């Protein structure tokens, strides 16, 4: 096996790959700067539109071809349990027959490792001649597609822990809804947003993988790699179906919570209306006999005051019994 060179520039990497029939240049940019990207653009002689895409991140996953250069935008996902959020990392990948360049646009690797730490480990590991984590030696003989498919596999496998975390949150939200917690609505909305973002990511990745698969025959992709990508596609489909089920379940949970809140509000309104009616009867009697007219029935009656109190109490007790039997209290 030819000894791998030490860390080189983009031009030197391409020169090394072109010098032999079984060579491949893998350029990894864990924390790319504008200078790194401009040097890569010049070395690969990239199309201006593609160059502009490399310089501007925050793009949805996609697959584009510019001559012999394939450009992919991929997104990995990582679940942050402390904040119950999904953290996405964007990757720009350039591939040609004998070279591959990977740019970590968010300065994070698939597992969340910071770009600076990854840069140090790459300098010590890959450049030192040890086996790369991106593909094993058997697959490396199949060309840069093997590394690309391994990256896709790592990203799709990383979706599963995210789905597990979201699933646990969904179960907790369900219990919280039926416990009557008033703060659950906000949590449902936040969790729904994470699920929607994850669904957008998986659907966009599905489009990318299907786009790659559609070029199998045209670009004579080896059967071993076809089977490998098909396995990645199957995992991605399952993840997409699962996240769709989560979104539907959260929609139902939100409807159930709204129904329960309406029921509790209805019960509260019953109690408020019942007590208002109970207080209204004695208040009405007191208001009438508090008008101080000279000519009013029983105004100068010796038993007028206790009679008024008895009538007030009678109304109050009667209404309370009626509302109690109707389960308003």
C-alpha positions as a printed NumPy array, in Angstrom:
array([[  0.   ,   0.   ,   0.   ],
       [  1.319,   3.444,  -0.879],
       [  2.222,   5.516,   2.16 ],
       [ -0.262,   8.281,   2.769],
       [  1.258,  11.764,   2.655],
       [  1.235,  14.196,   5.518],
       [ -1.288,  17.043,   5.634],
       [ -1.243,  18.779,   2.265],
       [ -2.937,  21.557,   0.345],
       [ -5.879,  20.937,  -1.98 ],
       [ -3.576,  21.177,  -5.016],
       [ -1.085,  18.704,  -3.571],
       [ -3.863,  16.275,  -2.692],
       [ -5.187,  16.273,  -6.262],
       [ -1.661,  15.883,  -7.645],
       [ -1.098,  12.88 ,  -5.374],
       [ -4.376,  11.255,  -6.479],
       [ -3.604,  11.811, -10.181],
       [ -0.107,  10.279,  -9.906],
       [ -1.366,   6.682,  -9.606],
       [ -4.215,   4.473, -10.776],
       [ -5.281,   3.317,  -7.305],
       [ -4.98 ,   6.54 ,  -5.391],
       [ -7.637,   8.744,  -3.846],
       [ -7.369,  12.15 ,  -2.205],
       [ -9.524,  12.727,   0.861],
       [ -9.568,  16.324,   2.072],
       [-11.294,  16.895,   5.39 ],
       [-12.009,  20.411,   6.638],
       [-13.251,  20.151,  10.25 ],
       [-13.268,  23.939,  10.697],
       [-13.099,  25.475,   7.211],
       [-12.172,  29.115,   6.832],
       [-12.866,  31.322,   3.823],
       [ -9.205,  30.957,   2.868],
       [ -9.527,  27.15 ,   2.92 ],
       [-12.66 ,  27.251,   0.774],
       [-11.153,  29.674,  -1.745],
       [ -8.076,  27.448,  -2.039],
       [-10.312,  24.409,  -2.589],
       [-12.334,  26.254,  -5.239],
       [ -9.178,  27.199,  -7.106],
       [ -7.649,  23.714,  -6.9  ],
       [-10.8  ,  21.929,  -8.054],
       [-11.635,  24.682, -10.604],
       [-15.227,  24.717,  -9.442],
       [-18.18 ,  26.284, -11.205],
       [-18.99 ,  29.8  ,  -9.876],
       [-22.455,  28.696,  -8.724],
       [-20.939,  25.779,  -6.827],
       [-18.263,  28.051,  -5.377],
       [-20.954,  30.409,  -4.105],
       [-22.776,  27.485,  -2.429],
       [-19.597,  26.45 ,  -0.639],
       [-19.105,  29.946,   0.71 ],
       [-22.674,  30.202,   2.022],
       [-23.935,  27.581,   4.445],
       [-27.472,  27.07 ,   5.821],
       [-28.703,  25.091,   2.828],
       [-31.123,  22.198,   2.695],
       [-29.748,  18.747,   1.749],
       [-29.343,  18.426,  -1.995],
       [-27.431,  16.656,  -4.768],
       [-26.034,  18.519,  -7.779],
       [-23.624,  17.608, -10.575],
       [-21.222,  20.016, -12.253],
       [-19.405,  18.058, -14.961],
       [-17.374,  15.354, -13.214],
       [-17.877,  16.992,  -9.795],
       [-20.72 ,  15.863,  -7.545],
       [-21.797,  18.324,  -4.866],
       [-23.84 ,  17.232,  -1.87 ],
       [-25.24 ,  19.078,   1.107],
       [-25.963,  16.705,   3.989],
       [-27.197,  17.238,   7.543],
       [-26.498,  15.107,  10.567],
       [-28.56 ,  15.298,  13.756],
       [-27.743,  14.942,  17.432],
       [-30.169,  14.969,  20.358],
       [-29.366,  17.254,  23.306],
       [-31.126,  15.712,  26.299],
       [-30.572,  18.641,  28.686],
       [-32.459,  21.132,  26.508],
       [-34.638,  18.558,  24.681],
       [-33.458,  19.933,  21.349],
       [-32.129,  18.467,  18.107],
       [-28.811,  19.912,  16.958],
       [-28.156,  19.739,  13.217],
       [-24.75 ,  19.898,  11.559],
       [-24.321,  20.804,   7.906],
       [-21.76 ,  19.149,   5.645],
       [-20.716,  20.114,   2.124],
       [-19.164,  17.276,   0.14 ],
       [-17.348,  17.446,  -3.186],
       [-16.628,  14.235,  -5.084],
       [-14.858,  13.45 ,  -8.315],
       [-13.504,  10.123,  -9.65 ],
       [-10.312,  10.179,  -7.564],
       [-10.939,  12.759,  -4.86 ],
       [-13.321,  13.671,  -2.07 ],
       [-13.544,  16.839,   0.024],
       [-15.66 ,  17.102,   3.182],
       [-16.37 ,  20.478,   4.761],
       [-17.928,  20.668,   8.238],
       [-19.779,  23.953,   7.812],
       [-20.924,  24.049,  11.452],
       [-17.439,  23.13 ,  12.708],
       [-18.793,  19.898,  14.196],
       [-18.417,  16.273,  13.218],
       [-21.349,  13.846,  12.949],
       [-21.083,  12.848,  16.622],
       [-20.862,  16.469,  17.782],
       [-17.072,  16.597,  18.162],
       [-15.856,  20.164,  17.78 ],
       [-13.946,  20.926,  14.599],
       [-10.749,  21.919,  16.388],
       [-10.622,  18.629,  18.305],
       [-11.381,  16.657,  15.15 ],
       [ -8.67 ,  18.519,  13.279],
       [ -6.128,  17.463,  15.87 ],
       [ -7.23 ,  13.815,  15.808],
       [ -7.163,  13.747,  11.985],
       [ -3.627,  15.122,  11.954],
       [ -2.518,  12.401,  14.369],
       [ -4.564,   9.528,  12.958],
       [ -5.369,   9.625,   9.256],
       [ -2.223,  11.444,   8.184],
       [ -0.166,   9.106,  10.317],
       [ -1.221,   6.094,   8.259],
       [ -3.791,   4.519,  10.569],
       [ -7.152,   3.284,   9.275],
       [ -9.561,   6.117,   8.623],
       [-12.878,   6.182,  10.42 ],
       [-14.621,   7.119,   7.188],
       [-14.304,   3.744,   5.451],
       [-12.422,   0.491,   5.906],
       [ -9.57 ,  -0.502,   3.608],
       [-11.73 ,  -3.048,   1.743],
       [-14.242,  -0.424,   0.706],
       [-11.643,   2.246,   0.022],
       [-10.632,   0.233,  -3.028],
       [-14.024,   1.025,  -4.524],
       [-13.237,   4.725,  -4.74 ],
       [-14.57 ,   7.926,  -3.172],
       [-18.161,   6.629,  -3.388],
       [-17.301,   4.207,  -0.585],
       [-16.346,   7.089,   1.704],
       [-19.429,   9.049,   0.701],
       [-21.736,   6.113,   1.422],
       [-20.041,   5.547,   4.764],
       [-20.675,   9.175,   5.664],
       [-24.322,   8.787,   4.693],
       [-24.529,   5.636,   6.797],
       [-23.036,   7.402,   9.829],
       [-25.478,  10.294,   9.506],
       [-28.534,   8.075,   9.077],
       [-27.453,   5.864,  11.989],
       [-27.146,   9.045,  14.041],
       [-30.839,   9.722,  13.462],
       [-31.835,   6.718,  15.589],
       [-30.658,   8.131,  18.97 ],
       [-32.46 ,  11.356,  18.056],
       [-35.684,   9.445,  17.425],
       [-35.271,   7.604,  20.722],
       [-34.865,  10.894,  22.583],
       [-37.893,  12.412,  20.872],
       [-39.873,   9.24 ,  21.612],
       [-39.073,   9.482,  25.323],
       [-40.11 ,  13.145,  25.325],
       [-43.371,  12.214,  23.607],
       [-44.177,   9.629,  26.287],
       [-43.395,  12.134,  29.034],
       [-45.653,  14.709,  27.385],
       [-48.509,  12.192,  27.213],
       [-48.276,  11.544,  30.973],
       [-47.954,  15.275,  31.623],
       [-51.126,  16.002,  29.639],
       [-53.269,  13.638,  31.706],
       [-51.76 ,  14.89 ,  34.956],
       [-53.327,  18.292,  34.299],
       [-50.043,  20.224,  34.116],
       [-50.846,  23.667,  32.724],
       [-47.31 ,  24.09 ,  31.298],
       [-47.562,  21.073,  28.999],
       [-48.905,  23.044,  26.003],
       [-45.646,  24.952,  25.599],
       [-43.658,  21.719,  25.791],
       [-45.87 ,  20.122,  23.137],
       [-45.284,  23.061,  20.793],
       [-41.516,  22.981,  21.33 ],
       [-41.357,  19.216,  20.837],
       [-43.53 ,  19.483,  17.724],
       [-41.086,  22.   ,  16.265],
       [-38.157,  19.625,  16.878],
       [-40.092,  16.786,  15.246],
       [-40.971,  18.948,  12.233],
       [-37.337,  20.002,  11.793],
       [-36.275,  16.371,  12.006],
       [-38.9  ,  15.34 ,   9.465],
       [-37.688,  18.006,   7.044],
       [-34.143,  16.7  ,   7.46 ],
       [-35.06 ,  13.05 ,   6.821],
       [-37.248,  13.866,   3.822],
       [-34.521,  15.997,   2.251],
       [-31.959,  13.245,   2.879],
       [-34.317,  10.765,   1.216],
       [-34.299,  12.923,  -1.907],
       [-30.489,  12.985,  -1.881],
       [-30.095,   9.221,  -1.443],
       [-32.691,   8.49 ,  -4.111],
       [-30.876,  10.887,  -6.426],
       [-27.632,   8.978,  -5.86 ],
       [-29.357,   5.653,  -6.466],
       [-30.879,   6.879,  -9.71 ],
       [-27.35 ,   7.249, -11.121],
       [-26.25 ,   3.666, -10.393],
       [-26.529,   2.426, -13.976],
       [-25.354,   5.614, -15.63 ],
       [-22.176,   5.83 , -13.547],
       [-21.505,   2.066, -13.212],
       [-21.556,   1.961,  -9.431],
       [-20.267,  -1.433,  -8.133],
       [-22.954,  -3.809,  -6.861],
       [-21.331,  -3.924,  -3.421],
       [-21.816,  -0.184,  -3.058],
       [-25.337,  -0.398,  -4.46 ],
       [-26.273,  -2.897,  -1.756],
       [-24.6  ,  -0.71 ,   0.868],
       [-26.551,   2.375,  -0.198],
       [-29.788,   0.388,  -0.361],
       [-29.276,  -0.532,   3.298],
       [-28.748,   3.146,   4.114],
       [-31.934,   3.986,   2.202],
       [-33.931,   1.361,   4.117],
       [-32.77 ,   2.794,   7.46 ],
       [-33.613,   6.294,   6.295],
       [-37.1  ,   5.254,   5.196],
       [-37.781,   3.707,   8.603],
       [-36.565,   6.857,  10.323],
       [-38.797,   9.   ,   8.117],
       [-41.832,   6.822,   8.829],
       [-41.127,   6.902,  12.559],
       [-40.752,  10.668,  12.698],
       [-43.996,  10.976,  10.735],
       [-45.739,   8.857,  13.371],
       [-44.307,  11.106,  16.098],
       [-45.658,  14.196,  14.358],
       [-49.11 ,  12.672,  14.022],
       [-49.061,  11.519,  17.659],
       [-48.093,  14.992,  18.88 ],
       [-50.919,  16.502,  16.845],
       [-53.343,  14.134,  18.564],
       [-51.814,  14.887,  21.969],
       [-52.28 ,  18.603,  21.341],
       [-55.95 ,  18.012,  20.456],
       [-56.459,  15.907,  23.586],
       [-54.804,  18.573,  25.716],
       [-57.035,  21.265,  24.199],
       [-60.087,  19.114,  24.961],
       [-58.997,  18.527,  28.548],
       [-58.283,  22.226,  29.042],
       [-61.736,  23.074,  27.666],
       [-63.322,  20.534,  30.022],
       [-61.489,  21.989,  33.018],
       [-62.502,  25.497,  31.992],
       [-66.104,  24.328,  31.627],
       [-66.026,  22.863,  35.12 ],
       [-64.608,  26.108,  36.468],
       [-67.296,  28.1  ,  34.677],
       [-69.975,  25.854,  36.198],
       [-68.649,  26.54 ,  39.684],
       [-68.383,  30.274,  39.044],
       [-71.894,  30.412,  37.556],
       [-73.325,  28.344,  40.425],
       [-71.848,  30.521,  43.14 ],
       [-72.897,  33.65 ,  41.245],
       [-76.502,  32.369,  41.158],
       [-76.4  ,  31.451,  44.859],
       [-75.141,  34.899,  45.805],
       [-77.552,  36.629,  43.444],
       [-80.743,  35.599,  45.337],
       [-79.862,  37.102,  48.772],
       [-78.254,  40.065,  47.05 ],
       [-81.499,  40.765,  45.175],
       [-83.589,  40.653,  48.371],
       [-81.096,  42.811,  50.217],
       [-81.037,  45.31 ,  47.361],
       [-84.834,  45.629,  47.251],
       [-85.21 ,  46.195,  50.977],
       [-82.236,  48.478,  51.048],
       [-83.917,  51.115,  48.866],
       [-85.463,  52.833,  51.986],
       [-88.841,  53.79 ,  50.508],
       [-91.483,  54.867,  53.039],
       [-94.172,  52.617,  51.659],
       [-92.857,  49.082,  51.281],
       [-94.461,  45.773,  52.381],
       [-93.179,  44.455,  55.704],
       [-90.839,  47.446,  56.038],
       [-92.07 ,  48.187,  59.566],
       [-92.967,  44.615,  60.408],
       [-91.31 ,  43.385,  63.597],
       [-90.333,  40.079,  61.962],
       [-89.294,  41.581,  58.619],
       [-85.56 ,  41.35 ,  59.232],
       [-85.46 ,  37.709,  60.386],
       [-87.948,  36.776,  57.638],
       [-85.685,  38.342,  55.003],
       [-82.709,  36.419,  56.388],
       [-84.664,  33.16 ,  56.346],
       [-85.744,  33.72 ,  52.731],
       [-82.151,  34.531,  51.736],
       [-80.876,  31.399,  53.457],
       [-83.642,  29.323,  51.895],
       [-82.79 ,  30.478,  48.402],
       [-79.096,  29.869,  49.025],
       [-79.551,  26.336,  50.381],
       [-82.046,  25.403,  47.643],
       [-79.748,  26.551,  44.834],
       [-76.731,  24.85 ,  46.423],
       [-78.601,  21.523,  46.636],
       [-79.767,  21.824,  43.012],
       [-76.265,  22.573,  41.693],
       [-74.754,  19.877,  43.891],
       [-77.062,  17.245,  42.435],
       [-76.034,  18.363,  38.948],
       [-72.368,  17.939,  39.932],
       [-71.542,  21.603,  39.505],
       [-69.634,  21.551,  42.787]])
